[in-house]
């Protein structure tokens, strides 16, 4: 196990939570193991591990980038992760307002709908 993998797994668990990562690891197969290692080392062990931005800001950036690029499948996961990163619902809305202006209202609107659903599941009052 590389240092980047170990660091990435720690940050991944800190951000996404033990239950989420344990479930993802249990679903891992020999087919997707290389991909799981890549994202653990590359995304979590490299980018998320940098000490230049706190997890709160990385969380907001990630949600905004996912929405701006139309990659909606992972937004729910990252909204749930805000409970661990410290990004508030207000922080997320600010990020999504930027998405609306710079990437398009339909993408922001779709991401806001997802965020509202997940916050409701989480018991976060909006």
C-alpha positions in Angstrom: 0.0 0.0 0.0 1.5 3.4 -1.0 1.6 6.4 1.2 -0.8 8.2 -1.2 -3.3 5.3 -0.9 -3.1 5.3 2.9 -3.5 9.0 3.1 -6.3 8.9 0.5 -8.2 6.2 2.4 -8.0 8.2 5.6 -9.3 11.4 4.0 -11.9 9.5 2.1 -13.2 8.0 5.3 -13.0 11.4 7.1 -15.1 13.0 4.3 -17.5 10.3 3.2 -17.8 8.4 6.5 -16.8 4.9 7.6 -20.1 3.3 6.5 -19.9 4.7 3.0 -16.3 3.7 2.4 -16.8 0.3 4.0 -19.8 -0.4 1.7 -17.8 0.8 -1.4 -14.9 -1.4 -0.4 -17.2 -4.4 0.1 -18.5 -3.9 -3.5 -15.1 -3.6 -5.0 -14.2 -6.4 -7.4 -11.1 -7.5 -9.3 -12.7 -5.7 -12.3 -12.8 -2.2 -10.7 -10.0 -2.6 -8.1 -7.5 -0.6 -10.3 -10.1 2.2 -10.6 -10.8 2.3 -6.9 -7.1 2.5 -6.2 -6.7 5.3 -8.7 -9.4 7.5 -7.2 -8.2 6.7 -3.6 -4.6 7.7 -4.5 -5.3 10.3 -7.1 -8.4 12.2 -5.9 -8.3 11.5 -2.2 -4.6 11.0 -1.5 -3.4 13.8 -3.8 -5.9 16.6 -4.4 -8.1 16.2 -1.3 -4.9 15.6 0.9 -3.3 19.0 0.0 -3.1 21.4 2.9 -3.8 24.5 0.9 -7.6 24.4 1.2 -9.7 23.2 4.1 -12.1 20.3 3.5 -15.1 22.7 3.7 -13.8 24.6 0.6 -12.9 21.5 -1.2 -16.3 20.2 -0.6 -18.0 23.3 -2.0 -15.6 23.2 -5.0 -16.4 19.6 -5.7 -20.2 20.1 -5.6 -19.9 23.1 -7.8 -17.7 21.3 -10.3 -19.9 18.3 -10.4 -23.0 20.5 -11.0 -21.2 22.7 -13.6 -20.1 19.7 -15.6 -23.4 17.9 -15.4 -22.0 15.0 -13.3 -25.0 14.7 -11.1 -24.6 11.1 -10.0 -22.1 12.0 -7.2 -23.7 15.2 -6.0 -25.8 13.4 -3.4 -22.8 11.6 -2.0 -20.9 15.0 -1.6 -24.0 16.7 -0.1 -24.1 13.9 2.5 -20.3 14.5 3.1 -20.9 18.1 4.0 -21.8 16.8 7.5 -18.2 15.8 7.8 -16.5 18.7 5.9 -18.2 21.6 7.6 -19.8 23.0 4.5 -23.2 24.3 5.4 -26.3 24.3 3.3 -25.8 28.0 2.9 -22.2 27.4 1.6 -23.5 24.8 -0.9 -26.2 27.3 -2.1 -23.5 29.9 -2.6 -21.5 27.5 -4.7 -24.6 26.6 -6.7 -25.4 30.2 -7.4 -22.0 30.5 -9.0 -22.8 27.4 -11.1 -26.0 29.1 -12.2 -24.2 32.2 -13.4 -21.1 30.6 -14.8 -22.3 27.2 -16.0 -26.0 27.5 -16.5 -29.3 27.8 -14.6 -30.5 24.3 -15.6 -27.4 22.6 -14.2 -27.7 24.6 -10.9 -31.4 23.9 -10.7 -30.9 20.2 -11.1 -28.1 20.2 -8.4 -30.3 22.3 -6.1 -33.1 19.7 -6.4 -30.7 16.9 -5.5 -29.3 19.0 -2.6 -32.8 19.7 -1.2 -33.7 16.0 -1.4 -30.6 14.9 0.4 -30.7 17.6 3.0 -34.3 16.5 3.7 -33.1 12.9 4.2 -30.4 14.2 6.5 -32.9 16.2 8.6 -31.3 19.5 7.7 -33.9 22.2 7.8 -33.6 24.6 4.9 
